[in-house]
């Protein structure tokens, strides 16, 4: 019976992992895909705008 107790955790993890992958694949696309893509594009645009904005100030040790 030791082999059963040794095999149960990997089998349970494999089943849950398979369920996770199936869920991820099923939720890709669909009615909300355009909304999700727009949200990601907006977040990327904000991040790029912040990165490209020149910083004003004197910096470290400035007067």
C-alpha positions in Angstrom: 0.0 0.0 0.0 3.0 2.3 0.2 3.0 2.7 -3.6 -0.6 3.9 -3.5 0.2 6.6 -0.9 3.3 7.6 -3.0 1.3 7.9 -6.2 -1.8 9.8 -4.9 -0.2 13.3 -4.5 1.3 13.4 -8.1 -2.0 12.1 -9.5 -4.1 14.7 -7.6 -1.7 17.5 -8.7 -1.9 16.3 -12.3 -5.7 16.3 -12.3 -5.8 19.8 -10.8 -3.2 21.1 -13.2 -5.1 19.7 -16.2 -8.3 21.3 -14.9 -6.4 24.6 -14.6 -5.1 24.4 -18.2 -8.6 23.5 -19.5 -10.1 26.5 -17.6 -7.5 28.9 -19.0 -8.0 27.6 -22.6 -11.8 27.9 -22.3 -11.7 31.4 -21.0 -9.5 32.8 -23.8 -11.4 34.9 -26.3 -15.1 35.1 -26.0 -17.3 38.1 -25.5 -14.9 39.9 -23.2 -11.8 39.5 -25.4 -12.0 43.0 -26.9 -12.6 44.6 -23.5 -9.7 42.7 -21.9 -7.4 43.6 -24.9 -8.4 47.3 -24.6 -7.6 47.3 -20.9 -4.2 45.8 -21.5 -3.5 48.3 -24.3 -4.5 51.2 -22.0 -2.2 49.9 -19.2 0.7 49.5 -21.6 0.1 53.0 -23.0 0.1 54.5 -19.5 3.3 52.7 -18.6 5.0 53.9 -21.7 3.8 57.5 -21.2 5.2 57.5 -17.7 8.5 56.0 -18.9 8.9 58.5 -21.7 7.9 61.6 -19.7 11.1 63.7 -19.0 11.6 64.1 -15.3 11.9 67.6 -13.9 14.0 68.3 -10.9 17.5 68.7 -9.7 18.3 65.1 -9.0 20.4 63.8 -6.2 22.5 66.5 -4.5 21.1 69.3 -6.5 20.6 72.8 -5.1 
